[in-house]
Amino acid sequence: MKQLYINEIATRLECKPWQVENCALMFEEGSTIPFISRYRKEKTGGMDDSTVAEVKHWLDVFTEMEKRKQTILSTIEQAGALTDGLRRQIEKCTDATELEDIYLPFRPKRRTRALIAKELGLEPLADTLWGMRTRSPRESAKAFVKGKVESVDAALDGARDIIAERLSETAEIREQLRSVYRKRRITSSLTRAAKSNPDADKYRSYFNFCMPLDRIPSHNLLAMLRAEGEGILSISIDSDPERCADTVYRGWIKAAGSGQSYASPELSGEMRKASEDAFERLLNPSITNEVIKEAKQKADMESIRVFGENLRQLLLGAPVGQKRTMAVDPGFRNGCKIAVLDEHGALLHHEIIFPHPPQNEKIKALGAVQKMIDNYHIQAVAIGNGTASRETVEFFKRISLPEGCKVWTVSEDGASIYSASEVARKEMPDEDVTVRGAVSIGRRLMDPLAELVKIDPKSLGVGQYQHDVDQALLKEKLDNTVESCVNSVGVNLNTASPYLLAYVAGIGPALAESIVAYRNKEGGFSSRAQLLKVPRLGAKTFEQCAGFLRIRGGENPLDCSAVHPESYPIVDRMARDLGVSTSELVGNAALCSRIKAEKYVDGDKGLPTINDIIKELAKPGMDPREEAGNFSFAEDIHEISDLKTGMELPGIVTNITNFGAFVDIGLHENGLVHISRMGPRGTDPTRVVKLHQQVKVRVSGVDEERGRISLDLISPSVPHGKR
């Protein structure tokens, strides 16, 4: 990677060039984001995984920019227009918009008005006007009245077409106009076609909308652009045409570079006409599209950031652990689908009960559930939060549950997607979608991370305008988030599914399948070193993945920790210096507190790595996730009509956006705590509440007709991360 780009990335991320350069070298060697951030802190200066991911993003961006530059240079060179100065200007560029501005005059064009005028031989006249080499454009134009150019006016029209295109391709003029547009207002209005569109009403807030472009919230902009795409709204920038045309005219005076500062009234009039035409016909639509695209990119990044944060919280949701679980997919007419799972999530039994209307087989259902609980020694109950959820939770209050067995409500978002997926068919080929859906609900309670990695994150109900944002950037962010979560928790090598293993640093889907096949054949792994016997798993992959894989009860106690195998000799030295065995040291916080980290600093293993090792030895393999906790909705609220302004209710945060947080208060409709009800202006909702956090809210408004509930946030009822 060129030093030019290294320095630019360092500036953008506010870090040192050596940090970026080291990351670039490690990526070139095949290292992964989790490995670099966890085990190479000396080389990154302690960058966390999100910063390392940003470095990789910009390295990829500039790699593509370098390819684009080579294409541009080749095109200009083939046209015979490449000069040393132009080459240097292109090579030192680090801004994509600036690069395209430089290239614009040389880009192959369709048959434009300017090109037609050039074919008529009018470019010399345009050059004369452009360079201020005449005081009388009409006199100068007479020499060009010949052939298809039938009059002086026709000659001047053609010359102005050439000048207009030249003005529209002048980089400095374009950037000046962008600066103006960025500070102007974006407006939207209803289109004629929208008046008969039944979906138009949901955008009525934007029918006559106006806001400065540099202040518009991302969710407002994305909603407007979606409505424009549906033909409901017309969007424009309130650009002040007169001022902008004058900016173009003054840009010509500067760009002409003739050393003259005076244009005759006649020449000035022709050039003002060309400037106005350049603005209205060429620059206004182009710059409008550019600045709206630029604003959308910022809105995309903000929405993607919120989506990524929500996904992280969802994946790192509190697990109840390995318990024999009864999973219930509730319903009315079609009954409640029940799946019984063992402590590893394997399906033991399934059936359907009908405790609710219209069947109302409560007695029969009670007997069936009680029998399953007794026969399978159930330790936890997971009930989906969809239709009939509240009623099913109430039904289970009549059941005699074993001591310690609790009932949890679990999000169903994405369960139907999973149940019909290829993954589900492969896992449960003999079961139908209803059984698979119930199984997924139960496994989500046991270990949300292990189950949710099987589902496309966009189907999990925690995004904001997720289908409107840049899909490549969204996928990059979500993939990085899933990978970060999986590796921060660690994966049990002997029990993990191939879908979970695939997200471990350096592994991927194909190698995950090979690991599972080897595990099934050999009866499991007794050491991390045994991974090297897996077909196609070489030394580099082992280096990347080993520290994130856990082996419980293996030959080496360090194999169940986050200590990397490359650091095992350091731990052995620590143990010898303390006069104990390695197995005695692992998990002994008192012994670990006696270790002097400075003593073990050596070569590329600095204090950050040594301190990480000591911390991990004190609590090896500790799961960073919270413990699961119970929750109950208000018992007297069942319909939106039961709500009254001023009521205070418990709720669970189900989604967080830039404009507020959606809260489940036990009804079919979620309520909204608007950002204005969360704190001072500009408050970031993701810093106030967390996904699946239990909160206390006050009802501030109810619109039964539209099914909308407005809430005020009173306080979180439990710490962040609790279910």
C-alpha positions, 0 to 999 in steps of 0.5 A, spaced: 500 500 500 502 506 497 504 511 503 500 516 500 494 512 502 497 510 509 497 517 511 490 518 509 487 513 513 491 515 519 488 522 518 481 519 517 482 514 523 486 519 527 491 514 529 499 513 527 501 511 520 505 506 523 499 503 526 495 503 519 502 500 515 502 494 520 495 492 519 496 493 512 502 488 512 498 483 517 492 483 512 497 482 506 500 476 510 493 473 511 491 475 518 484 476 520 481 482 524 479 478 530 486 475 531 490 482 529 486 486 535 486 480 540 493 478 539 497 483 535 496 489 540 503 491 540 503 492 532 496 496 532 498 500 538 492 497 542 486 498 536 480 494 538 476 490 533 472 496 530 478 500 528 482 494 525 475 493 521 475 500 519 483 500 517 481 494 513 475 498 509 479 504 507 485 499 505 480 496 500 477 502 498 484 505 496 486 499 493 480 500 488 481 507 487 488 505 485 485 500 480 481 506 478 487 511 477 490 506 472 484 505 468 483 513 468 491 514 466 490 509 461 484 512 458 487 519 458 494 516 455 490 513 449 487 519 447 493 523 447 492 528 453 496 525 458 501 530 461 506 529 467 502 535 471 496 531 470 499 524 471 501 527 478 495 530 480 491 524 479 496 520 482 496 524 489 489 524 489 485 521 495 478 523 494 474 519 489 470 525 488 476 529 486 478 524 482 472 523 478 472 531 477 479 531 474 477 525 469 471 528 467 473 532 461 477 526 458 471 521 459 468 518 453 461 521 452 455 520 448 453 525 442 452 531 446 450 538 444 458 540 445 460 535 441 455 536 435 458 544 435 465 541 435 464 537 429 461 543 426 468 546 427 466 551 432 471 550 438 476 555 435 470 560 436 469 557 443 476 558 445 476 565 443 470 567 447 473 563 453 480 566 453 477 573 452 481 574 446 475 578 443 471 584 445 465 583 439 463 575 439 458 577 434 464 579 429 468 573 431 463 569 429 462 571 422 468 567 420 464 561 422 458 562 418 459 556 413 456 550 411 451 547 416 452 553 421 447 558 417 448 564 421 452 568 427 447 566 432 447 559 430 455 560 431 454 563 438 449 558 440 454 552 438 460 556 441 456 557 448 454 549 448 462 548 448 463 553 453 457 550 457 460 543 457 467 546 459 464 550 465 460 544 467 467 539 467 471 545 471 473 541 478 473 548 481 467 550 479 463 543 481 467 543 488 464 551 489 457 549 487 457 542 492 459 547 498 453 551 496 449 545 495 451 542 502 448 548 506 442 549 502 435 546 504 433 539 501 425 540 499 420 534 497 413 535 495 407 530 493 408 528 485 401 528 481 402 520 480 402 519 488 395 522 489 392 516 487 397 511 490 394 508 497 401 508 500 402 515 499 399 517 506 405 513 510 409 519 507 405 525 509 410 528 513 414 529 507 409 532 503 411 539 504 418 538 507 424 542 507 430 542 512 438 544 511 441 538 508 447 538 513 442 538 518 437 533 516 437 526 520 439 520 516 432 516 517 428 523 514 433 523 508 432 515 507 425 515 508 424 521 503 429 517 498 425 511 499 418 515 497 422 518 491 423 511 489 416 509 489 414 515 485 410 519 491 415 524 492 419 529 488 426 531 491 430 537 490 435 542 493 433 549 494 439 552 490 438 559 489 439 559 481 442 566 480 447 566 485 449 559 482 450 561 475 454 567 478 459 562 481 459 559 474 461 565 471 466 567 476 469 560 475 470 562 468 474 568 469 478 564 474 479 558 469 480 562 463 487 564 466 488 569 460 491 574 465 486 579 463 481 581 468 476 585 463 470 582 459 467 587 454 459 587 455 458 583 449 463 578 451 460 578 458 453 577 456 455 571 452 459 568 457 453 569 462 448 566 457 453 560 457 454 560 465 446 560 466 446 554 461 451 550 464 448 551 471 441 549 469 442 544 464 448 540 466 451 542 473 444 543 477 442 536 476 449 533 476 451 537 483 444 535 486 445 528 485 452 528 487 450 532 494 444 528 495 448 521 494 453 524 498 448 525 504 445 518 503 452 515 504 452 519 510 445 517 512 447 510 510 453 509 515 449 512 520 444 507 519 449 501 518 452 503 525 446 503 529 444 496 525 451 494 527 450 496 534 443 493 535 446 486 532 451 486 537 447 487 543 442 481 540 448 476 538 451 477 545 444 477 549 444 473 555 444 465 554 441 461 560 446 455 558 445 448 557 438 446 560 433 441 558 428 446 554 421 446 552 420 451 546 413 454 545 411 457 538 404 460 540 398 461 536 390 461 537 387 457 531 393 453 529 395 451 536 401 452 540 407 448 537 412 445 542 419 442 541 422 439 547 430 440 547 436 436 550 441 440 554 445 441 547 439 443 543 437 436 540 430 435 538 427 430 543 420 430 542 414 435 539 407 436 539 401 441 538 396 443 544 390 448 543 389 451 550 386 458 546 380 459 542 377 457 538 378 450 541 379 452 548 382 445 550 385 447 556 385 441 560 387 437 555 393 442 554 395 442 561 395 435 562 400 434 555 404 439 558 405 437 565 407 430 562 412 433 557 415 437 563 415 430 568 418 426 562 423 430 560 425 433 566 424 440 563 429 446 566 427 452 562 421 454 558 422 459 552 415 462 549 415 466 542 413 473 543 409 473 537 401 472 536 398 469 543 404 470 547 401 473 553 396 468 553 401 462 553 405 465 558 398 466 562 397 459 561 404 456 563 402 460 570 397 454 571 403 449 570 407 446 576 414 447 574 420 444 577 424 448 582 428 453 578 425 452 572 423 459 569 419 461 563 422 466 558 419 470 553 424 470 546 424 474 540 421 470 534 424 475 529 427 471 523 424 464 526 420 463 520 426 465 515 430 460 519 425 454 519 424 455 511 432 455 510 437 450 507 440 450 514 434 448 517 432 443 512 439 440 513 439 440 521 432 437 521 430 434 514 424 430 517 421 436 521 416 441 518 417 448 518 413 449 524 417 444 528 423 448 526 421 454 528 419 452 535 426 449 536 429 455 534 426 459 539 428 454 544 435 454 542 435 462 542 434 462 549 439 457 551 445 460 546 442 466 542 449 467 539 450 460 536 442 460 533 442 467 530 448 466 526 444 461 522 439 467 520 441 473 515 441 479 520 437 483 516 431 478 518 432 479 525 428 486 526 433 490 529 435 495 523 433 501 520 431 502 513 436 496 512 433 495 505 435 502 502 442 503 505 448 501 501 448 493 501 455 492 500 457 496 506 451 493 510 454 486 509 461 488 511 458 491 517 454 485 519 459 480 517 464 484 521 459 484 527 457 477 527 465 475 527 467 480 532 461 477 537 463 470 535 470 471 537 469 475 543 465 469 546 469 464 543 467 457 541 466 450 543 470 446 538 467 439 540 460 442 540 459 448 535 455 447 529 459 448 522 455 455 522 458 458 528 465 455 527 465 458 520 465 465 523 471 463 527 477 467 525 480 464 519 476 458 518 470 459 513 464 455 511 468 449 507 473 448 513 468 449 518 465 443 515 471 439 515 472 440 522 465 437 524 467 431 519 473 430 523 470 431 529 465 426 528 470 421 525 475 421 531 470 422 536 472 430 538 478 434 539 482 433 545 487 438 544 488 445 539 494 442 536 489 436 533 486 441 529 492 441 524 490 434 522 484 437 519 484 436 512 486 443 509 487 446 515 494 449 515 499 453 520 496 460 518 489 458 519 491 455 526 495 461 528 488 465 526 483 460 529 486 457 535 485 462 540 478 463 539 476 455 540 475 452 546 476 445 549 473 443 555 476 437 559 482 437 554 489 435 555 492 442 556 487 446 561 490 452 557 486 450 551 479 452 554 482 459 555 483 465 550 491 464 551 494 463 544 498 457 543 504 461 541 504 464 548 503 457 552 511 457 553 510 464 557 505 461 561 509 455 563 515 460 565 510 463 569 508 457 573 515 455 574 517 461 577 511 461 582 513 453 583 507 450 581 504 447 575 501 450 569 494 446 571 495 449 578 496 456 575 490 456 570 484 459 574 487 461 580 486 468 581 491 469 587 497 466 584 496 470 578 496 476 582 503 475 584 505 475 577 510 481 575 508 482 567 514 486 566 518 480 567 515 476 561 516 482 556 520 479 550 521 480 543 514 482 540 510 480 546 509 487 550 506 489 556 499 489 553 499 481 551 502 479 557 497 483 561 492 479 557 495 473 558 495 474 566 487 476 566 485 470 562 489 466 567 485 468 572 478 467 569 480 462 563 474 462 558 470 467 561 463 468 557 463 476 557 455 475 556 450 477 562 446 472 565 439 471 563 433 474 567 426 474 568 421 479 566 413 480 566 408 485 562 403 489 566 397 484 567 391 488 566 394 491 559 392 486 553 389 491 548 391 498 545 384 500 548 386 498 555 392 504 555 391 511 558 395 517 558 399 517 564 400 509 565 407 507 567 408 500 564 414 495 564 417 494 557 422 491 553 426 495 548 425 491 541 429 496 536 433 502 536 433 507 531 436 514 530 429 517 531 428 513 538 427 506 541 421 501 540 418 498 546 414 492 547 409 493 552 405 486 551 401 488 545 401 487 538 403 494 537 410 496 539 410 503 542 415 508 540 420 512 545 421 518 541 428 521 541 426 528 544 423 524 550 430 521 551 434 527 553 437 533 551 437 535 543 442 531 539 442 525 544 444 518 541 438 513 543 444 507 542 447 511 548 441 511 552 438 504 552 440 497 549 437 492 545 432 487 549 433 492 555 428 492 560 425 499 561 419 503 565 415 507 560 409 512 561 404 512 556 404 519 553 399 518 547 395 513 543 392 513 536 388 507 536 386 508 528 393 508 526 395 503 531 401 508 534 403 508 541 407 514 544 411 513 550 416 517 555 422 513 558 422 513 565 428 509 567 431 502 565 429 497 570 435 492 570 442 493 568 444 493 560 444 486 557 439 483 561 434 479 557 
